[in-house]
Amino acid sequence: MIPFERQQLILKYLGETNILKLEDIQELLPDTSVSTLRRDLKELEKQGRVELLAGGAVRLHAVSHELGVMVTGALHAAEKELMAQIAVNQVADGDTVYLDSGTSCTALLRHLIDRDVTIYTANGSACYITGDMRAQLIVIGGSYNPHTLSMTGPITEGVLQDLYFDKAFVGVNAVSVDRGVTNPTYDEVIKKRLVKQNSSSTYVLCDSSKFHRVSNVRVFGLEGFTLISDAADDRLGRYVEMLTPDA
């Protein structure tokens, strides 16, 4: 398990109980050493997501707005793994693939690094990968967001304008029949639009908890992509092709 995944699980557990001791976290993550957990907690503290307390306890940082989004995403790890298994089957050896930022695409990244493919990504969690891999992995630079581990901005956009992909996998925050695909921040939206424009096939990864919700920036409408999710939806299925475990 990479540090990003462990840290998201810690945030998930804290979201459920608010305060945990180090020994409680170790019981929840028994395959992780105490020293590794301490490093994870120090990193989360540095990012302003948790507060370390006297006596070895830790709690969520009360003023972190973006933390709530990260904890909510971590609650759907099983669904994201299902989507990753569906998504990896859409990729052929030799493909050039774009992989978006976010926890859904991070789950897919774990599967793709053992394939004979070229992966371009603006997902900073790729920098945590160590050891051998079959894929050629290229991380696109830019303005780094430590809360989402995402690269955005003019540098990222400039690189993406000149790249073309066989397949692109994009993560989003909401999908609805009335508003299409939406996301919270405009810089992420610009990146996703560029990738869709330059890809032969685009797949949107969206777990079913985000169906019929709306975020504040429109990414694109319900056309020109395939929606990969953990469950089917009759309303959305009338407008967009869906790939689900039962499909």
C-alpha atoms as one frame of an Amber mdcrd trajectory, in Angstrom:
protein
   0.000   0.000   0.000   1.441   3.386  -0.998   1.594   6.278   1.541  -1.284
   8.155  -0.131  -3.613   5.165   0.311  -2.636   4.676   3.964  -3.130   8.343
   4.688  -6.576   8.334   3.082  -7.548   5.345   5.235  -6.329   7.169   8.348
  -8.457  10.175   7.373 -11.423   7.871   6.776 -11.087   6.312  10.238 -10.705
   9.736  11.847 -13.802  10.908   9.991 -15.748   8.129  11.688 -14.394   8.587
  15.241 -12.773  12.079  15.259  -9.957  11.075  17.667  -7.692   7.990  17.549
  -4.580   6.857  19.392  -1.590   5.514  17.484  -2.230   1.989  18.780  -5.819
   2.213  17.486  -4.548   3.096  14.006  -2.074   0.234  14.116  -4.933  -2.181
  14.892  -6.789  -0.866  11.848  -3.646  -1.141   9.675  -1.904  -4.206  11.168
   0.524  -4.665   8.263   2.020  -1.199   8.768   4.790  -0.497  11.290   4.458
   2.111  14.017   7.345   4.135  12.547   5.621   4.224   9.136   2.341   5.332
  10.729   4.161   8.102  12.574   5.611   9.332   9.255   2.129   9.272   7.713
   0.695  11.268  10.610   3.547  13.798  10.418   2.862  14.235   6.696  -0.870
  14.714   7.311  -0.063  17.242  10.039   2.254  19.134   7.672  -0.578  19.286
   5.122  -2.911  20.736   7.763  -5.276  17.762   7.718  -4.776  16.390  11.236
  -3.707  17.663  14.630  -1.342  15.594  16.795  -2.286  15.637  20.471  -0.385
  14.938  23.673  -0.316  11.269  24.604  -0.060   9.977  21.033  -3.609  10.769
  19.931  -4.592  12.417  16.639  -7.729  14.184  15.440  -8.970  15.879  12.302
  -7.951  19.490  11.811 -11.147  21.435  12.398 -10.533  24.154   9.785  -9.583
  22.044   6.774 -12.423  22.435   4.223 -10.846  20.218   1.589 -10.269  17.461
   4.103 -13.972  16.643   4.076 -13.803  15.894   0.350 -10.800  13.598   0.803
 -12.408  11.673   3.651 -15.617  11.200   1.667 -13.649   9.824  -1.267 -11.808
   7.364   0.959 -15.109   5.868   2.112 -15.616   4.266  -1.323 -12.361   2.350
  -1.687 -14.098  -0.939  -2.589 -16.124   0.765  -5.322 -12.995   2.408  -6.724
 -11.254  -0.959  -6.880 -14.213  -2.394  -8.834 -13.993   0.505 -11.284 -10.240
   0.007 -11.647 -10.750  -3.643 -12.557 -13.269  -2.662 -15.238 -11.068   0.163
 -16.547  -7.877  -1.876 -16.889  -9.715  -4.294 -19.191 -10.290  -1.441 -21.666
  -6.529  -0.997 -22.159  -4.552  -2.950 -24.763  -0.810  -3.597 -24.696   0.999
  -0.812 -26.537  -1.605   1.842 -25.707  -0.654   5.372 -24.716  -2.873   6.245
 -21.757  -3.658   9.379 -19.775  -4.481   8.859 -16.101  -6.108  11.674 -14.140
  -5.545  12.712 -10.544  -7.830  11.552  -7.735  -8.357   8.360  -5.753 -10.291
   6.515  -8.480  -7.451   6.915 -10.954  -4.888   6.090  -8.286  -6.607   2.707
  -7.864  -6.340   2.166 -11.635  -2.671   3.198 -11.635  -1.788   0.225  -9.419
  -3.108  -2.119 -12.125  -1.672  -0.294 -15.131   1.948  -0.154 -14.000   2.229
  -3.902 -14.650   1.022  -3.573 -18.256   3.035  -2.924 -21.433   1.688   0.597
 -21.869   2.840   4.217 -21.740   1.143   6.198 -18.978   1.045   9.998 -18.817
  -0.362  11.391 -15.599  -0.734  14.594 -13.601  -1.437  12.478 -10.515   1.232
  13.171  -7.910   0.634   9.825  -6.175   2.602   8.268  -9.068   5.746   9.703
  -7.457   5.278   7.348  -4.501   5.709   4.258  -6.673   8.992   2.423  -6.195
  10.488  -0.778  -7.572  10.158  -2.408 -10.960   7.269  -1.791 -13.345   6.454
  -2.859 -16.890   4.770   0.388 -17.916   6.589   3.527 -18.971   5.315   6.106
 -16.489   5.619   9.825 -17.291   4.536  12.373 -14.664   3.460  15.749 -16.038
   4.574  18.691 -13.897   2.732  21.822 -12.899   1.328  23.628  -9.889   1.091
  21.010  -7.118  -1.925  20.749  -4.811  -0.831  18.845  -1.656  -4.455  18.107
  -0.680  -5.384  16.365  -3.938  -1.865  15.367  -5.108  -2.766  16.902  -8.473
  -0.745  18.957 -10.963  -2.594  21.785 -12.734  -1.993  25.176 -14.278  -0.285
  26.597 -17.378   2.663  24.171 -17.379   0.371  21.132 -17.168  -1.983  22.514
 -19.794   0.882  23.388 -22.152   2.171  19.821 -22.076  -1.291  18.283 -22.495
  -2.033  20.407 -25.564   0.738  18.606 -27.456  -0.048  15.045 -26.355  -2.449
  12.540 -27.933  -3.755   9.436 -26.183  -5.345   6.155 -27.193  -7.303   6.039
 -23.926  -7.896   8.605 -21.210  -9.281   7.931 -17.742 -10.717  10.954 -15.965
 -11.975  11.282 -12.399 -14.875  13.612 -11.556 -16.898  14.747  -8.555 -20.428
  14.534  -9.904 -22.548  13.402 -12.867 -26.170  14.345 -13.479 -28.626  14.180
 -16.371 -29.367  17.919 -16.187 -25.850  19.337 -15.669 -23.568  16.667 -17.126
 -20.124  16.103 -15.602 -19.056  18.651 -12.976 -16.057  19.331 -10.732 -15.208
  21.836  -7.946 -12.257  23.727  -9.464 -11.785  25.374 -12.833  -8.099  24.447
 -13.213  -8.971  20.743 -12.954 -11.804  21.207 -15.446  -9.516  22.772 -18.080
  -7.142  19.814 -17.735  -9.944  17.261 -18.177 -11.317  19.052 -21.259  -7.893
  19.099 -22.915  -7.410  15.391 -22.284 -10.831  14.478 -23.692 -10.162  16.595
 -26.778  -6.848  14.806 -27.434  -7.956  11.218 -26.732  -9.352   8.618 -29.109
 -11.456   7.187 -26.268 -12.323   8.838 -22.950 -13.548   7.027 -19.835 -14.992
   8.857 -16.838 -14.524   7.077 -13.505 -17.360   7.951 -11.135 -18.651   5.838
  -8.262 -22.422   5.695  -7.829 -22.421   7.928  -4.727 -21.735  10.843  -7.125
 -24.718  10.175  -9.421 -27.346  12.947  -9.685 -25.177  15.421  -7.829 -23.794
  18.717  -9.098 -20.489  20.442  -8.384 -19.876  24.088  -9.294 -17.929  23.883
 -12.604 -19.137  22.077 -15.744 -16.530  19.768 -17.283 -18.519  18.571 -20.307
 -21.936  17.204 -21.226 -23.073  13.588 -21.437 -21.515  12.826 -24.786 -18.234
  11.587 -26.199 -17.191   9.352 -23.282 -17.929   6.063 -21.531 -18.910   6.150
 -17.861 -17.281   3.502 -15.648 -18.954   2.968 -12.279 -19.587   0.394  -9.580
 -23.333   0.290 -10.349 -25.699   0.911 -13.242 -28.189   3.778 -13.293 -31.327
   3.774 -15.449 -31.502   7.556 -15.836 -27.870   8.096 -16.784 -27.848   4.948
 -18.925 -30.284   6.574 -21.344 -27.729   9.276 -22.156 -24.284   7.726 -21.843
 -22.689   4.310 -22.335 -21.968   2.737 -18.951 -19.531   0.001 -17.952 -20.352
  -1.606 -14.597 -19.588  -4.947 -12.902 -22.896  -6.346 -14.176 -22.484  -5.085
 -17.742
